[in-house]
Amino acid sequence: MSKKKINWKAKWETAKQVASKTGRVSQSVANGVFGDRLDKWNLPIAQELTFIHQNSPLPLDKENLKSLLTQSKICILVHGLVSDETMWKYEPSTDYGKEVQKEFGYIPFYVRYNTGRHISDNGQDLDQLLSELIKNSTTKIKEIIFFTHSMGGLVTRSACYYGKKRKSKWIPLAKKIFYIGSPHHGAPLEKFGNTVTTVLGKIPNPFTYLTKEAINLRSAGIKDLRYGFLVEEDWKGKDLDSFVLTEKTHVPLLPSAEHYIITGTVGKISNNLASEFFGDAIVGKWSSQGKSGNPKYNLEFKPQNAVEIAGVSHIQLMHDAKVYDALRGFLAK
C-alpha cells in the first residue's frame, strides 16, 4: 500500500491562519480587559478605532474609497467587548456584512476598536471616523445602517449622541440601527464584580484587599457596562469602583433613525424561568430590551421592531444564521 502524500504547504497555510486567528483573539481579549491602560501607555498592542478591509486597517483617502464605494448605501458593523470584526463570520466564507451586501447592496465597513477604553471615548472616535468617511467619499452616501453587537450598540449610541451634538453630516444618513444583545442598562456580570469588590473591601485582611485590587484592574470599558455609561460626564472625575454610582445621562434613541433589537436566550424556550432571569447568559432580557429599574432611563423600542431567538446565547448572536434571517426580515420590510 502506497503512503498518502502529505500536502505540507496546505498544512503550513492552515497553521498560519490558525496562529493569526489566535493572535487576533488574544489581542482583542487583552484590549477588552486592560485596554484603557494599553492605550494610556501607548503600547503597540492597543487597537485604534478604525475600519478593517481585507484584514487590514482601511485608510480613508479618496483613492481607496473610490474603488470600495460602488454603492450609495453602507452598513457599519460594530463588534462587542473582547471581540473584533472576525467574529461576524457564521460560515467559512460569509458573514452578516457580506450577506447584506449580496442581498441588499449595502457596502460593509467593519469597525475594530479597543473595547477596554471608555465607551464615550470610542463613541467620539466613531463619530469622527464616520465624518471622515462621508467627507472623503467620492460616492454620495444616501443611507447608513448599523449592525451592532453587545457593547458595540452602546458605542454606536454614544457616537449618535456626540454626532448629533456636533451636527455631524452622517447623522441624518443613519436610517436603521440594529442592537444585537446590547446591554443598554448594564450587564449583570459587571454589577456582580462591583458587588464582590465592595464586599472584599470591607474585610480587614491583606489577601482579600489584594484580591479586590486585582479585580478592580478590569478596564474602564468593562466598568462602563455596569450601568451603560455613554457620555464622558458619567465617569469623569468619579470613582468608578463606587458601589452606588448609578446616576447617568439619559441618552434617548436617535430620533431620525429606526431602531431594532435582536435578543437571544440561554434556554431553548423563550418564556421559561431561565430565559426570563438570565437572558442570553451575559445580558439580561430587561437590559437588552431597553427597560430600566428607573423609568426615566427607559428606551422606546417599537414592539414590532424586536425579535427574540430562543436557544441562541450572547456570543452566538454575533455569528448565527438565524440572527441574519431576522436582520433580513427587518430590512426586507
Secondary structure by P-SEA (a helix, b strand, c coil): ccccccaaaaaaaaaaaaaaaaaaaaaaaaaaacaaaaaaaccccccccccccccccccccaaaaaacccccbbbbbbbccccccccccccccccaaaaaaaccbbbbbbbbccccccaaaaaaaaaaaaaaaaaaccccccbbbbbcccaaaaaaaaaaaaaaaacccccccccbbbbccccccccaaaaaaaaaaaaaaacccaaaaaaaaaaacccaaaaaacccccccccccccccccccccbbbbbcccccbbbbbbbbbccccccccccccccccccccccccccccccccccccccccbbbbcccccccccccaaaaaaaaaaaac
